[in-house]
Amino acid sequence: RNTLKSSLKDEYFTKESTTLNGKEVDKITLVLNKDNRESLSNDIFTTLEKDNLFLSSLSNILDISITEVKELLNSYKDKIDDYKDMNISFYFNNKDISNIEISNLEGKIIISIDHNNYNILLYDEDIIIYEINITINGDNYDISIKNIIDESHIEIYITNKPKYDVNIERKDISSSVNYKEIPISDKIGIYGNILSNENLLNFISDLSLQVII
């Protein structure tokens, strides 16, 4: 975080007043384009290459030498021109962030924040493809994912609150199949069914567009 903060310069940003949901808000946009992308990446990677704690930590996590970590950083730096132009906009209502918008020519993500409620819209150009709602209540997370195109819907409930003195029921797995024992032909068929799922591929593609290095 400190590396990114120290690398960002005032000229990378634009600021304007605008209206959002009927309210006057400040919009601050980080503009990432061919004119500043190389300078920004050089500042970030140069700082990281001098950060011994970062290098050592990443070396331990990836189980590679520090020399290999530096080579990995350089490989990412060399690919910086492959990334598309992108704008990241923050909307401030007073001093609180109410919306975040990440966009490029192919799509965008809009994140709306209302206390502990988060609404996320994923666009393909100007068409909403997915809507994600996240509600945080203490240790509990309610996540709703809607595919707007085919109207499919997934609900996920997550809790971080541990439960004590709970009996764990042993499941019957006598009829289960060991992955290693599945014939290769059956595995190919399974993979083929997964990869032919157009909705899944679209979802992965939409998310991949928003990767930020």
LOVEX-95864 format. One record per residue (C-alpha): residue number from 0; y, x, z; residue in three letters. Coordinates in Angstrom, 2 decimals. Layout:
N
   rolo         Y         X         Z   kolmar
    NUM         Y         X         Z      ALA
...
//
This chain:
213
   rolo         Y         X         Z   kolmar
      0      0.00      0.00      0.00      ARG
      1      2.40      2.81      0.93      ASN
      2      1.58      4.59     -2.32      THR
      3      2.43      1.53     -4.40      LEU
      4      5.58      0.81     -2.40      LYS
      5      6.89      4.36     -2.81      SER
      6      6.15      4.31     -6.57      SER
      7      7.99      1.08     -7.36      LEU
      8     11.57      1.54     -8.55      LYS
      9     14.41     -0.98     -8.65      ASP
     10     14.49     -0.93    -12.46      GLU
     11     10.94     -2.34    -12.55      TYR
     12     12.21     -5.62    -11.07      PHE
     13     14.38     -8.52    -12.14      THR
     14     15.94    -11.05     -9.77      LYS
     15     17.29    -14.52    -10.45      GLU
     16     17.90    -17.87     -8.79      SER
     17     15.87    -20.77    -10.13      THR
     18     14.60    -24.22     -9.21      THR
     19     11.01    -24.77     -8.06      LEU
     20      9.73    -28.20     -7.05      ASN
     21     13.31    -29.40     -6.76      GLY
     22     14.37    -26.57     -4.46      LYS
     23     16.63    -23.60     -5.11      GLU
     24     14.57    -20.40     -4.75      VAL
     25     14.89    -16.69     -5.45      ASP
     26     12.56    -15.34     -8.14      LYS
     27     11.76    -11.62     -8.11      ILE
     28      9.64    -10.36    -11.01      THR
     29      7.84     -7.06    -11.35      LEU
     30      7.78     -6.30    -15.08      VAL
     31      4.92     -4.05    -16.18      LEU
     32      5.27     -2.98    -19.80      ASN
     33      4.85      0.02    -22.06      LYS
     34      8.25      1.36    -21.00      ASP
     35      7.40      1.75    -17.31      ASN
     36      3.60      1.59    -17.16      ARG
     37      3.07      5.31    -17.76      GLU
     38      5.78      6.35    -15.30      SER
     39      4.46      3.99    -12.61      LEU
     40      0.84      5.10    -13.08      SER
     41      1.80      8.77    -12.97      ASN
     42      3.69      8.25     -9.71      ASP
     43      0.80      6.34     -8.15      ILE
     44     -2.00      8.66     -9.25      PHE
     45     -0.03     11.82     -8.47      THR
     46      0.57     10.55     -4.92      THR
     47     -3.09      9.58     -4.50      LEU
     48     -4.29     12.98     -5.74      GLU
     49     -2.26     14.63     -2.95      LYS
     50     -3.48     12.24     -0.24      ASP
     51     -6.34     14.12      1.42      ASN
     52     -7.26     11.19      3.67      LEU
     53     -7.53      8.85      0.68      PHE
     54     -9.57     11.38     -1.32      LEU
     55    -11.92     12.03      1.58      SER
     56    -12.39      8.32      2.32      SER
     57    -13.10      7.42     -1.31      LEU
     58    -15.44     10.41     -1.58      SER
     59    -17.47      9.11      1.36      ASN
     60    -17.49      5.52      0.08      ILE
     61    -18.61      6.46     -3.44      LEU
     62    -20.82      9.33     -2.26      ASP
     63    -19.26     11.76     -4.70      ILE
     64    -17.32     15.00     -4.30      SER
     65    -13.53     15.11     -3.97      ILE
     66    -13.40     16.87     -7.33      THR
     67    -15.25     13.93     -8.87      GLU
     68    -12.84     11.51     -7.18      VAL
     69     -9.91     13.32     -8.81      LYS
     70    -11.67     13.18    -12.18      GLU
     71    -12.20      9.44    -11.67      LEU
     72     -8.49      8.93    -10.93      LEU
     73     -7.56     10.90    -14.04      ASN
     74     -9.89      8.77    -16.16      SER
     75     -8.08      5.62    -15.00      TYR
     76     -4.70      7.24    -15.61      LYS
     77     -5.73      8.13    -19.17      ASP
     78     -6.63      4.49    -19.86      LYS
     79     -3.32      3.03    -18.67      ILE
     80     -2.15      2.34    -22.23      ASP
     81     -5.14      0.04    -22.73      ASP
     82     -3.69     -2.51    -20.30      TYR
     83     -1.55     -5.37    -21.54      LYS
     84      2.03     -6.08    -20.53      ASP
     85      2.17     -8.20    -17.39      MET
     86      4.73     -9.94    -15.20      ASN
     87      4.20    -10.60    -11.49      ILE
     88      6.73    -13.07    -10.09      SER
     89      7.34    -13.89     -6.43      PHE
     90      9.23    -17.06     -5.50      TYR
     91     10.99    -16.97     -2.13      PHE
     92     12.05    -20.06     -0.21      ASN
     93     14.39    -18.48      2.35      ASN
     94     12.34    -15.41      3.31      LYS
     95      8.90    -16.95      2.79      ASP
     96      6.86    -16.56     -0.40      ILE
     97      6.12    -20.04     -1.76      SER
     98      4.64    -19.13     -5.16      ASN
     99      3.19    -16.15     -7.00      ILE
    100      2.76    -16.08    -10.77      GLU
    101      0.81    -13.42    -12.67      ILE
    102      1.08    -13.71    -16.44      SER
    103      0.52    -11.97    -19.75      ASN
    104      0.37    -13.17    -23.34      LEU
    105     -3.17    -14.53    -22.98      GLU
    106     -2.92    -16.47    -19.75      GLY
    107     -1.59    -16.68    -16.24      LYS
    108     -2.43    -17.39    -12.62      ILE
    109     -0.12    -19.45    -10.41      ILE
    110     -0.62    -19.33     -6.65      ILE
    111      1.19    -21.92     -4.52      SER
    112      1.39    -21.31     -0.78      ILE
    113      2.04    -24.03      1.78      ASP
    114      1.40    -22.71      5.29      HIS
    115     -2.43    -22.31      5.41      ASN
    116     -3.05    -24.07      2.10      ASN
    117     -3.36    -22.17     -1.16      TYR
    118     -3.51    -23.74     -4.61      ASN
    119     -4.51    -21.46     -7.50      ILE
    120     -4.28    -22.47    -11.16      LEU
    121     -5.90    -20.33    -13.87      LEU
    122     -4.49    -20.79    -17.36      TYR
    123     -5.75    -19.87    -20.81      ASP
    124     -2.43    -19.64    -22.62      GLU
    125     -0.77    -22.94    -21.55      ASP
    126     -3.98    -24.83    -20.71      ILE
    127     -5.24    -25.08    -17.12      ILE
    128     -8.90    -24.02    -17.03      ILE
    129     -9.62    -23.81    -13.29      TYR
    130     -8.00    -25.13    -10.14      GLU
    131     -8.90    -23.52     -6.81      ILE
    132     -7.82    -24.90     -3.44      ASN
    133     -8.24    -22.89     -0.24      ILE
    134     -7.48    -24.29      3.21      THR
    135     -7.60    -22.00      6.24      ILE
    136     -8.06    -23.61      9.64      ASN
    137     -8.59    -21.01     12.34      GLY
    138    -11.91    -19.32     11.57      ASP
    139    -12.84    -21.90      8.93      ASN
    140    -12.22    -21.75      5.18      TYR
    141    -12.58    -24.74      2.85      ASP
    142    -12.72    -23.71     -0.81      ILE
    143    -12.72    -26.13     -3.74      SER
    144    -13.21    -24.91     -7.32      ILE
    145    -12.69    -27.33    -10.22      LYS
    146    -13.38    -26.69    -13.88      ASN
    147    -10.70    -28.81    -15.55      ILE
    148    -12.40    -28.68    -18.95      ILE
    149    -15.83    -30.08    -18.07      ASP
    150    -14.77    -31.61    -14.71      GLU
    151    -17.45    -29.73    -12.75      SER
    152    -16.67    -29.16     -9.08      HIS
    153    -17.87    -26.75     -6.36      ILE
    154    -17.15    -27.05     -2.62      GLU
    155    -17.61    -24.03     -0.34      ILE
    156    -17.29    -23.98      3.45      TYR
    157    -17.03    -20.65      5.28      ILE
    158    -16.73    -20.00      9.00      THR
    159    -16.18    -16.69     10.75      ASN
    160    -16.77    -18.14     14.18      LYS
    161    -20.06    -16.85     15.62      PRO
    162    -22.54    -19.21     17.23      LYS
    163    -24.51    -18.05     20.24      TYR
    164    -27.90    -19.17     21.61      ASP
    165    -28.81    -20.78     18.29      VAL
    166    -32.45    -21.02     17.31      ASN
    167    -33.10    -19.53     13.89      ILE
    168    -35.62    -21.51     11.89      GLU
    169    -38.13    -19.46      9.96      ARG
    170    -38.23    -20.67      6.36      LYS
    171    -41.47    -21.15      4.46      ASP
    172    -41.43    -18.58      1.65      ILE
    173    -45.12    -18.70      0.83      SER
    174    -44.41    -20.18     -2.61      SER
    175    -41.56    -17.77     -3.43      SER
    176    -41.76    -15.30     -6.30      VAL
    177    -41.13    -11.57     -5.93      ASN
    178    -38.53    -10.46     -8.47      TYR
    179    -40.51     -7.30     -9.25      LYS
    180    -43.52     -9.43    -10.21      GLU
    181    -41.65    -11.56    -12.78      ILE
    182    -42.73    -10.60    -16.33      PRO
    183    -40.06     -8.92    -18.46      ILE
    184    -40.23    -11.74    -21.00      SER
    185    -39.38    -14.28    -18.25      ASP
    186    -36.54    -12.08    -16.98      LYS
    187    -35.07    -11.91    -20.47      ILE
    188    -35.25    -15.69    -20.68      GLY
    189    -33.47    -16.05    -17.31      ILE
    190    -30.72    -13.60    -18.31      TYR
    191    -30.34    -15.37    -21.64      GLY
    192    -29.82    -18.73    -19.93      ASN
    193    -27.20    -17.23    -17.63      ILE
    194    -25.32    -15.47    -20.41      LEU
    195    -25.37    -18.57    -22.61      SER
    196    -23.46    -20.55    -19.97      ASN
    197    -20.08    -20.84    -21.69      GLU
    198    -18.28    -22.05    -18.56      ASN
    199    -19.44    -19.01    -16.60      LEU
    200    -18.39    -16.64    -19.36      LEU
    201    -14.97    -18.29    -19.61      ASN
    202    -14.52    -18.02    -15.86      PHE
    203    -15.39    -14.30    -15.85      ILE
    204    -13.15    -13.71    -18.86      SER
    205    -10.19    -15.50    -17.24      ASP
    206    -10.53    -13.48    -14.05      LEU
    207    -10.93    -10.21    -15.94      SER
    208     -7.56    -10.71    -17.61      LEU
    209     -5.88    -10.54    -14.24      GLN
    210     -7.22     -7.17    -13.05      VAL
    211     -4.38     -4.98    -11.82      ILE
    212     -4.82     -1.27    -11.33      ILE
//
